[in-house]
Each structure stands twice: as C-alpha cells, then as structure tokens.
C-alpha cells in the first residue's frame, strides 16, 4: 500500500507561491556511479537516501533559500538538451512536463560537484529544468548540509 504524502502548508517566499513537497516513503535519491550521469558518489562512496526521512529537517529552522539555478548540479545538467527537459532520458520528458515548479526542491551544500557547482540537487531536477525553460534564474530550495543528512544515508 502506497503511503500518503506529508502535506505541508502553502506559502509565499520571495513573491513565489510554494506548494507542499509531496514526498512519500518511496521518494529516494542515490549517490552512486551512474552509467548515464557519471560519478554522483560522495567522496567515492555509494549511498542511498530516502528523502521522506528528511521531513523533520524541512521546517522553519531550515527555511527556504533563494538559489541561483546555475549554482546547482543535478543529474544530467551537464548533458545536451537532446536528453534533458522534454527529452529527459530518465522519464521521456513526462516528469518535466508534469512537474509542479512551485514546489521547493532540496539541495545539499558543501559537497564536491561537477563543474564546481556549490549545490547538489537531492530533489527537484525536473522542476529546475522547468524553471530554466521559463527563463527563471532563481528558485526556492531547502538547503541542507552533509552533517545534517549523514545519519539518513545508507548503503
């Protein structure tokens, strides 16, 4: 049985209306060597992360930050548009077309990323692509550190 997503209140940050995250117990990300996207490990180590476990951290104490989209690394950001956005190789563009770009993403700060980008996207790569397609340069994100999520990582 699929669990219900946790519903968070809607609000407005920096003039942008935000909707609840909608994470459920099956929402995951992986820090691994990917056959398509390359090295997304953490210092050469493979980990998995259930994003739902991060819900206690996604609160007012770790509020939203307004982040420049070009400061974010996400799986596929360095690839051509022939396999991104509406052509996304992971979903044939379905998740890009159907995403709700008003939902904030989740970023990781303080880890090594491709092209020296400051943040790593944990949740929201299709939303970032959508915002870019609208010509938007900044988005609202929860920003976490490795120290905050370390206890949630598993192999």
C-alpha positions in Angstrom: 0.0 0.0 0.0 1.4 3.4 -1.0 1.8 5.8 1.8 0.1 9.2 1.7 2.5 12.2 1.2 3.0 14.5 4.1 1.1 17.7 3.4 2.9 21.0 4.3 1.1 24.4 4.3 1.4 26.5 1.2 3.1 29.9 1.5 4.9 32.6 -0.5 8.6 33.2 -0.4 10.3 36.0 -2.4 7.0 36.5 -4.2 6.7 32.9 -5.4 3.8 30.8 -4.3 5.0 27.5 -2.9 3.1 24.2 -2.6 3.8 21.3 -0.3 6.6 18.9 -1.2 4.5 15.8 -1.6 7.3 13.4 -0.6 6.2 9.9 0.2 8.1 7.0 1.7 9.2 5.9 -1.7 11.0 9.1 -2.6 14.7 8.3 -2.9 18.0 9.7 -4.3 21.2 7.8 -4.9 24.8 8.9 -4.5 26.4 6.4 -6.9 28.4 5.9 -10.1 25.6 6.1 -12.7 26.0 4.5 -16.1 24.4 7.6 -17.7 25.1 10.5 -15.5 28.6 9.6 -14.2 30.0 10.0 -10.8 27.5 11.1 -8.2 29.1 9.4 -5.3 30.0 11.1 -2.0 33.8 11.1 -1.9 33.9 8.0 -4.0 31.4 6.1 -1.8 27.9 4.9 -2.8 25.0 5.8 -0.6 21.2 5.9 -0.8 18.9 8.3 0.8 15.2 8.1 1.5 14.0 11.7 1.0 11.0 11.2 3.2 13.4 10.7 6.1 14.5 14.3 5.7 11.0 15.7 6.5 11.9 16.6 10.1 14.7 18.8 8.7 12.4 20.6 6.2 11.0 23.2 8.6 11.2 26.8 9.6 14.7 26.3 11.2 16.0 25.2 7.8 13.8 27.6 5.8 13.9 28.2 2.1 16.8 29.9 0.4 16.6 31.7 -2.9 19.3 30.0 -5.0 20.7 30.8 -8.5 19.9 27.8 -10.7 23.3 27.8 -12.3 24.9 27.2 -8.9 23.1 23.8 -8.7 24.4 20.4 -10.1 21.7 17.8 -10.9 21.9 14.6 -12.7 22.1 15.5 -16.4 22.7 19.2 -16.0 25.9 18.9 -18.0 24.4 17.0 -20.9 22.8 18.2 -24.1 19.2 19.2 -24.4 18.6 16.2 -26.6 18.3 14.1 -23.4 17.1 16.8 -20.9 13.9 18.6 -20.1 11.1 17.4 -22.5 13.6 14.8 -23.8 14.7 13.7 -20.4 16.4 10.3 -20.6 15.1 9.1 -17.2 11.4 9.7 -17.9 11.0 10.5 -21.6 10.1 14.1 -20.5 7.0 13.1 -18.6 8.2 14.3 -15.2 9.5 17.5 -16.7 6.1 18.2 -18.4 4.1 17.3 -15.4 6.2 18.7 -12.6 4.9 21.4 -10.3 7.7 24.0 -10.3 6.1 25.9 -7.4 7.2 23.1 -5.0 10.6 23.9 -3.5 13.5 21.5 -4.1 16.0 20.1 -1.7 19.7 20.8 -2.1 22.9 19.6 -0.5 25.6 22.2 0.2 29.2 21.6 0.9 30.0 18.5 -1.2 32.1 18.2 -4.4 30.0 18.6 -7.5 30.7 18.6 -11.3 31.9 21.9 -12.7 32.5 23.2 -9.2 28.8 24.0 -8.6 28.0 24.8 -5.0 24.8 22.8 -4.5 23.8 19.2 -5.4 20.1 18.6 -6.1 18.6 15.9 -3.9 15.0 16.5 -5.1 13.7 18.7 -7.9 15.8 18.2 -11.1 12.8 18.3 -13.3 11.5 21.4 -11.5 14.8 23.1 -12.1 14.7 22.2 -15.8 11.1 23.6 -15.9 12.2 26.9 -14.2 15.0 27.3 -16.7 12.6 26.7 -19.6 10.5 29.6 -18.3 13.6 31.8 -18.3 13.7 31.9 -14.5 17.2 32.3 -12.9 16.5 31.6 -9.2 14.4 29.1 -7.3 13.4 28.4 -3.7 15.0 25.4 -2.1 15.6 23.8 1.3 19.4 23.7 1.7 20.9 21.0 3.9 24.4 20.0 4.7 26.1 16.6 4.7 26.3 16.8 8.5 22.5 17.1 8.7 21.8 14.2 6.4 24.6 11.8 7.3 22.6 9.8 9.7 20.0 9.2 7.0 22.4 7.8 4.4 22.5 4.0 3.9 24.4 1.6 1.6 
